[in-house]
Amino acid sequence: MKTKKKISIGIVSGILVITIICVVYVVAGSTARKNELLSYLENKGYSHSEILNIRIQHSFANTFLGYQEWGGSVIFEDEPNITYHYGFVSGSREISQGSFSGDDGTKDKYELLDSLKHLER
């Protein structure tokens, strides 16, 4: 009986330690990626005041599926209905703009593409 209890405690402790490590990894990584994305945008000529929101996403599953583990999205002050999506290339400090989403509802898709101010072409 004591052996089963020790095994159960060991399994639960192991799961708890792995969970804590994963949470710390994601929180610390999100902060680092947010700073990297902000630096990338500043190098592109944007100031802090032009950025309404930066959001960082992480997915452990993406690592196993062959996608980027980290992603970011940015909303600029002058285009609050458009979200620009950025990817972090694994193993390097490279960041690239991948896509955008959103619409103000007044333009067709070609007019929208022409009017986007922050789309990297």
N, C-alpha and C positions, 0 to 999 in steps of 0.2 A: 504493500500500500504506500509506503514512504517513497519507494522508487518511482511509482506512477506520479506522485505529487511533485517530486523533484523534476521529473521530465516535463510535466505540465508547466511548472514555474519557469523552467529553462526555455521552453518554447514561447511562452508569453513574454518573457524578458527579451528574448531575441527579436520577436516581432516589434516590441516596444522600442528597442534600440534602433532597429532598421527604420521604423517610422519617424523617429526623432531625427535621424541622420538625413532622411529624405526631405523633411520639412525645412531643416536648416539649409540644405543644399538649394532648395527652391527659393527660399526667402533671400539668402545671400546672392544667389545667381540673378534673381529678379532685380535686386538693387544694382548689381554690377551691369546688367544688360540695359537697364534704364539710363544709367550714366553714360554707357557707350553710345546708345542711340541719341541721347541729348548732345553728346560731343560730335557725333556724326552730323546731326542737323546744324549745329553751330558752325561746323566746317563747311557746310553747304550755304552758309550765309544767313541762317535763321537766328533770331534772338529768342531768348526765353519768353518774352512777352508775346511773341507771335504764336506760341504753342498753347493751345487750350488744354490738351490732355495727352498723356503718354501712358499706354497700358502694355504690360509685358505678359506674355502667355508662355507656359511651359507644358510639355507633354512627354512623360516617360515613354508612352506608347509610340510616339513618333520616332524615337530612337530605334526601336525594333522594327518599325515599318519602313524605315529608310527616308523619313522626312526630317525636316529641321526640328531639333529639340526645342528651340526658343524662337519666339516670334514677338513682334511688337506692332502696336497700332498707334497712330498719331492723328489727332484732330487739331487743325489749325484754327486760330481765332477768326480769320476771314472766310473760312469755309466750314462752318460748324455742322453741316449736314453730310460732309464727306469724311470718310475714314481712310487713311493711307496705311497700308500694311507693309511691314518690313520683316526681313528674315535675317537671322544670324547664321553665317556659314560655320558649321562645326569645325573645330580645330583651328580656327583663325579668328582674326578680329574684323573680318569683312562683314559688312552690312549691305543689304540691297533692298531696294523698294520692289515689292513683288506685285502689288495690285492696289486697288482702291474699292471702296464700297460706299453706297449711299447715293442720294439724289435729292435735288430740291424740288423735283416734280414739274418743272417748267420747261425742260429741254428734252429733245430726243437724245439718243445715245451718242450721236456724232457731235451734236452741239455741246453736250456735256464734256466729251473728251477734249474738244477744242478749248473749253472754258476753264478747265482745271488748272489752278495756279501752281500747285506743288507736285504735279506729276513729273517724275523724272523720265525724260524722253531720250 
